[in-house]
Amino acid sequence: MARPLPAPAERAPSPRAARLQVAARTLAATLGNYVVSALATAWLARLLACAIDPAEASVLATLFSFALFATLVLVVFATHALARLCLVLGALAAGLGALLWLDLPGAGGLA
């Protein structure tokens, strides 16, 4: 008698599908993460410059970006749903870009 096929959740992905998943996650962890970290750094530096010296605000925001980048890399490879991950990274980038745009003088923002 033939063994029944395992349930879809139990089947191992094909080697090609596994490689594509790793490649997509690597792109999300590098390019998507870079965009989100850069926008967060720029916005945080602008925000902190209101309270402290702009040079110190830039250094503090850059230090924060290293922790953010490392955390997002871990999240990218720990998340199960790749499509949801890409949507979240895109939403974060769009939100941070909008906040930065609103904070830049002469760019149509509020400042």
C-alpha positions in Angstrom: 0.0 0.0 0.0 1.2 3.5 -0.8 1.7 6.0 1.9 -0.6 9.0 1.8 0.9 12.4 1.0 1.5 14.5 4.0 -0.7 17.5 4.7 0.3 20.7 2.8 1.7 22.3 5.9 4.0 19.3 6.5 5.5 19.1 3.0 9.0 20.4 2.6 9.4 23.1 0.0 11.2 22.3 -3.1 14.9 23.3 -3.2 14.1 26.0 -5.8 11.3 27.5 -3.7 13.5 27.4 -0.6 16.3 29.3 -2.5 13.8 31.9 -3.7 12.5 32.4 -0.1 16.0 32.9 1.1 16.8 35.3 -1.8 13.6 37.3 -1.2 14.3 37.5 2.5 17.9 38.6 1.9 16.7 41.4 -0.4 14.2 42.4 2.2 16.8 42.3 5.0 19.2 44.4 3.0 17.4 46.8 0.7 14.1 47.2 2.5 15.9 47.3 5.9 18.3 49.9 4.6 15.5 52.2 3.4 13.6 51.9 6.6 16.7 52.5 8.8 17.9 55.4 6.7 14.5 57.1 6.9 14.2 56.5 10.6 17.7 57.9 11.2 17.0 61.0 9.2 13.7 61.6 10.9 15.0 60.9 14.4 18.0 63.2 13.8 15.6 66.0 12.7 13.4 65.4 15.7 16.2 65.3 18.2 17.9 68.4 16.7 15.0 70.4 18.3 16.1 69.4 21.8 19.8 68.9 21.6 22.8 70.0 19.5 22.3 68.9 15.9 25.7 67.1 15.8 24.8 65.1 18.9 21.3 64.4 17.5 22.9 63.0 14.3 25.3 60.8 16.3 22.5 59.5 18.6 20.2 58.8 15.6 23.0 56.9 13.8 23.6 54.8 16.9 19.9 54.0 17.1 20.0 53.0 13.4 22.5 50.2 14.1 20.2 48.7 16.7 17.2 49.1 14.4 18.9 47.5 11.4 20.0 44.5 13.5 16.6 44.1 15.0 14.9 44.3 11.6 17.3 41.7 10.1 16.2 39.3 12.9 12.6 40.0 12.3 12.9 39.5 8.5 14.3 36.0 8.9 12.0 35.1 11.9 8.7 36.1 10.2 6.8 33.3 8.6 4.8 35.3 6.0 7.0 36.9 3.5 4.2 38.9 1.8 3.1 40.4 5.1 6.7 41.2 5.9 7.2 43.1 2.7 3.9 45.0 3.3 5.0 46.0 6.8 8.4 47.2 5.6 6.8 49.2 2.8 4.3 50.7 5.2 7.1 51.6 7.6 9.1 53.2 4.8 6.1 55.1 3.5 5.2 56.3 7.0 8.7 57.4 7.9 9.1 59.1 4.5 5.9 61.0 5.1 7.0 62.1 8.6 10.4 63.2 7.2 8.7 65.0 4.3 6.4 66.9 6.7 9.4 67.9 8.8 11.5 69.3 5.9 11.3 73.0 5.3 10.4 74.1 1.7 9.4 70.6 0.7 5.7 71.2 1.1 5.8 70.0 4.7 4.7 71.6 7.9 8.1 73.0 9.0 
